[in-house]
């Protein structure tokens, strides 16, 4: 299986999907323990949730699981949230702080996986952003994520439904941040936060260079917004999903409408 799937569109928006993949090569699967093989920290059904919400959108999706290597972590291994519990480039624990390996990867294993999986994903993402920017004068990366709403190892209390990350306003034009937060704040029955526990992962921080015409924003959805339960078998709830797709569609449409105002081509 190839490490990345690309769907090219003609519009100014690129969706990043680093954590929906569930492919684990046999040599890695054999080193995971039973807990790890559950793949519990997948961004379940996120690619389905965003499917066909915006004509002309480009998608770049990692097919491999984050336990193989995390496509949204700094390839140097530097922590995104120093001093806070988190998971690394190749996670040694799950989001509950429990070991997922019966044979942990070596430094050589991690480097091999970086070259085989992490690097091709980001090469593809960079290429699509460059293509879109060349066409439109601007590229907007919308990085798609989800997570359980209650994970004491990572954060206190219950996570809001919409968790918007721009690295405290650094990674995109203020109009993008304002448009997304406004739609989320108005969405009936949902809660939202800007740059709360999740301020944007390495992808958002790495590609978000507004002065160069590259804008990036991360959306971390609480899985309670679209799953029947935040537990196996991690089933999509059709009614919840259809309700959620309304504000998500509005967000993507709004970003596409904003693109020409950001110095892009009209």
N, C-alpha and C positions, 0 to 999 in steps of 0.2 A: 504493500500500500504506500502511496505517496504521502509525504508528511503534511502537505498543504493542498487545499482545494480552492480554486479561484473561480469566481463568476464575475465577468467583466461587464460593467454598465457604462452608459454614456454620460452619467450625471456627475456632480461634484462631490458626492458622499461616498466614503469607503467605510464599510462595516468590518471591524476586526472581531474575530471569534476565536480567541486563543484557548478556550477551556471547554468547548463542547465535544471534543473528540474523545473516543473511548478505546481507540486502538492501543494495545500494549504488545510489543513484540514478544515472542515466546521467551527469549533469553531474559527479558526484564520481568515478565509475568512469573517465571519460575523462581525469582528472587523475592517477590512480594509474599507477605504472609496472608492469612485468610482475611484479615481486616483490610489490608491494602487491595486485595483482589475485588473487594466490594465497590471500589471506585467511587466512594460516597461523595467526594468533593468535586464531582463533575458539575458543570453549569448545565444542568439537565434541561433539554428541550429549547434552549435559547435560540438556536438557529431556526427551529420551527416557528417560534414566537415572532421572529422578525421577518419571516419569509413573505415576500410579495407586498410588503408594506409601502414600498416606494419604487415606482418605475425608474429604471436607469441606475439603481444603486449597484455599487461594486461590493462583493464580499470576499474576504480572505479568511479561510477557516483552517485551523490546525486540526488534523485528523487524529493526532496522537494524544494520549491522556497526560494530564499535568503531572502524574506520578512518574512518567518517563522523564520528562523535563518540563519545567513551567515556562511557557512562552511569554508570560507576562512578568518575568523576573529579570533583573539585571544580569547579563551573562557573566559579569565579573563575580557574582555571588554577593554583592553588597546588599544589605537589607534596605527595603523600601521604608520601613518604619522602625528606625533604631530605638531600642528600649522597650518595644512592644512585642508581644507574642505574634509570630507570623510564620509562614513556611518559606523555604528557600528555593533556590534554582532547581535542585532536585529535592523534593520534600523528604525529610526523614520521618515526619509524623503527619497525621491527618489534622483536620481543623479542630479536633478535640484533644490534640496533644498526644495521641496514641501512636505507637510505632506501627509502620506499615510494611516493614521489611523483616525477613528472616536472614537476609544477607544484604547489608547496606552497600550502596555503590561506592567505589573508590574514586579518587580524584581523576584517574585515567578514564573510568567509566563515565563520569560526568562530562569530561571534555569530549569524549567520543559522541555522547548524546547531544552535546551542544552543536557539534559539527553536522550531525546527521538529522537533527530535528529543529532545534531552536534557530540555527542560522538560516536554513532554507525558508522557514516561515517568515522570518523578518526580511529576508531578501525579497520574497514575493510581496510582502506588505509595502516595503519601500518602493519597489518597482511600480506597484499600482498607484501609490500616492504620487509618485513622480509623473506617471502617465496622466492622471487626473489633473494635476496642477498644470501640466503643459497644455492641456486642452482648455481648462477653465480659468487659468491664472491663479487658482486657489484650490486647495484640497481640504476637506473636513473629514477627519477620522473620528468615527463614533465607535468606541470600544465597548462591546456587549458582554455583560457579565451577570451572574446571579450567585446567591449564597443563601444558606439557611438564615432565618431571621433571629435564631437564638443559638449562639455559640459562646459559652462563657470563657473558653480558652482564648478567644480573640477579642471579645468586647462584652461590656456589661449590658444587661437589659435586652430589650427587643429592638432590632434594627428597623429603621424606617423602610417603607416600601420602595421609594426611589432614592438611591444614594448617588449623587452627582459628584464627579471628581474632575477638577481642573488644576490640581496642585496649587490651590489658593489663588486661582485666576491667572496663572502663568502660561497655561498651555493653549489658550484660545482667546479670540477677541471677546471683549465684554458683552457684545451683543449676542454671541452664541450662548454664553453662560446665562444671560438674562432670559433668552427665549426658552431654553430648556427648563430652567427653574420656574419660570412663570407658568408653563404648561403643567408641570408636575404639581405646583402649589394649587392650581385650579382644578386638578383632576379629582372629581368627587369620590370620596371613599378611600383615598390614599393619603399616605404621609410621605414627606420628602425632607431631604437635608442636602445642603451643599458643602462639600469638603469637610465632611464629618469623619467617621472612622476610616473611610476609604476616600482618599484624595486623588486617586488615579494611580494606576500601576506603572511599571517601567515603560510600557508601550505608550501610554498617554504622555508621560514625562519626556520620553526620548523623541517622539515625533512632533510634539506640540511646539512649533516655532512660528508663532503668528507673524513676526516681522518678515519671515521668508515665504509666507503664503501657505504654511502648513498649520492647521488648527486641529486640536485633539481634545476630546472630552470622553470621560468614562461614565457609563451607566451601570451601576451594580443594583440589580433588582433583588428584593427579598423573595425567596422561593415560595413563600406563602401567598404571593400574588398570583401564581399560576400553576402550582402543583396541588394535587389532591391532599397530599401530606408531605412534610419535609422528612421523609423516611422512605426506605425501600417499599415498593418498587419504583419510587420516584415518578409517578404517573402524572401526565399533564391533565389538568382539569379543563375541559373544553369551554365551559361557561366562564371561568376565571380568565382564561386565555383570550377569549373574544372581547371581554370587557377591557383587559389590559392593552390589547392591540390598538384600541381607539386613541389613548394618549400617546402611545409609542408612534403611531402613524402621524399624529399631529406634530410630534417632535421632529421626525425625519423630514416631513414636508416643510416645516418651518426652517430647518437648516438649509435645505435645498434653495428655498426662497431667499435666504440671507446671503448665500454664496456670492452673487453678483455685486453685493454692496461691500464686500470685503477686499476690494481691489481686483476682483476677478473679471473675466471677460463677460460681456453682455451679449 
